[in-house]
Amino acid sequence: MDTKTLSFTVALVGTALALLIVIFAVYRKERGLSIYAAGFLAAVVGFLLFIAQALLPRSMGNILANMLILFFQLSLAWGLRVRSRLGSGWPRRFWMYLLVWLIALVVLTTVFESFTLRAILFSAFIILAALEFLIAFTRIQPAISKIVYRAVWCITLSFSLLHAVRIVLLMAYSSVQTRLTDNTFVSIYTFTFTSFFAILWAGLILLIDVADLFEQLGHKNKALELMATSDKLTGLKNRHSLDARLDSEIERSLRYSEPLSIILFDIDHFKRVNDTWGHPAGDEVLKQMARIASTRLRGPDDLYRWGGEEFLIVAPHTDLQGSLALAEKLRAAIEADTFPLVGPLTSSFGVAEFQPAEDRDAWFKRVDQALYRAKNTGRNKVVGFGEQESMPVASVRIDWRSEWSSGNRVIDDGHRALLELFNSLLDISLSETDREKWMPGMEALLEHVVAHFADEEKILSELGYPDLVSHSALHSDLVQKSLALAARVKTGAGSVTELFDFLVNQIVVGHMVNADSFFFEYTRAQ
């Protein structure tokens, strides 16, 4: 095959590759690929000028063509630098390369005509440009796979080596060639490996781009995985990531007969934090709570945000007593800390050790019940649910309803507190048969009733409620009967059922829901 055919082949291959890179750059809308596309187009124009150099002035056939080819090789390094954010502009030394090469071309074309020296210097500059590409690539190497890394080194060094061989051949055949298109062995060699490496360079930059896309996709997948398995606010793992951990820990516990416990805790009166200081303050409390707990965990422990103000700790190799001790240390640390804007806070803890005969749901019900007991027996404490304990037979609650709102914050807060104290007392009475353990809750409830009635009477007096006298008499009658029933229960002479019936039917339903509703038109109008 003669040089004329080879030169047209190189031009056609270059044109096809240039169009491919242009389409890819338009599709990807990426500046580095646009630079590659410009470089390939420049190379195509340069080779066409080489082919037509016999018909063109020397300045176009030799000087412009050589400058365009060097620009192509430098654009590979420039595009890589831009894509890798090593720099956005054309480096100053690249300008120097072009300037020195332009001066050499002018001298060797117009002053001292020498094709051999031009060709030797051209290959030298091309080798230098290829090394620039390699330098830029080595600065992004940690983000590239080993296969791509080796391919880049192999192609770049092979390309440089073939140009070095070309320099040797030019020296050996310096007397027989005056133009690139002369039908000589050196020209055939040059066009052949130029066509081959044009395809390799195009494939290489596309390979690097694909590798970069895979790298970005990997980072995005990791970010998505992190978003799916971690809590955005606190940075802790969330409950969705708990399943796999529990499966492996339960399997290990069963296989090696090792203890395994979970600790469930939450922030006492967290709603009050949000209501008083706002949700941003509440978020800061949650983040600080996560930091406090994280710094006090042991190596194998894992901390999760369970939801809302609740957190959960998985404690492998730890029995109930060990988990109680860990929870108590954490409770004391939280109580001793000071939360910005909010001040000191406390937390309640429930602890349960996994039992081989139970499933996960039963285990979590036990730890949830332990936390419930901690909150309903005074808060700021650690409660464990042991193997021999049983779940309460029933769970009865009276929840606040919007239609019970009087429109007065003090009265409504008193009513809500009354329901909370009643529910706590009811829960304790269902799970504890020892009267001494739930009598403090009874006394707290009755003290609140007395205080609330006093607050209510004061507010109604200020509003000029016309039935205040009869309403106050009703308060007095309810207080006397409640205290009398409580005294009888405390001594064992009274029935607990009778006391709870009175509290529900007379105070909660009969008074709070029915009797109090008569003054709502006054409190809601204030």
Secondary structure as UniProt FT lines:
FT   HELIX           3..28
FT   HELIX           31..51
FT   TURN            52..55
FT   HELIX           59..64
FT   HELIX           65..83
FT   TURN            84..85
FT   HELIX           92..106
FT   HELIX           107..111
FT   HELIX           115..138
FT   TURN            139..140
FT   HELIX           141..143
FT   HELIX           146..172
FT   TURN            173..175
FT   TURN            180..181
FT   HELIX           185..229
FT   TURN            232..234
FT   STRAND          237..238
FT   HELIX           239..241
FT   HELIX           242..256
FT   STRAND          260..267
FT   TURN            268..269
FT   HELIX           270..277
FT   HELIX           279..295
FT   TURN            299..300
FT   STRAND          302..307
FT   TURN            308..309
FT   STRAND          310..316
FT   HELIX           320..336
FT   TURN            340..342
FT   STRAND          347..353
FT   TURN            356..357
FT   HELIX           360..376
FT   TURN            377..378
FT   STRAND          382..385
FT   TURN            387..388
FT   HELIX           402..404
FT   HELIX           409..431
FT   HELIX           435..463
FT   TURN            466..467
FT   HELIX           468..491
FT   HELIX           496..502
FT   HELIX           503..514
FT   HELIX           515..519
FT   HELIX           520..523
FT   TURN            524..525
//
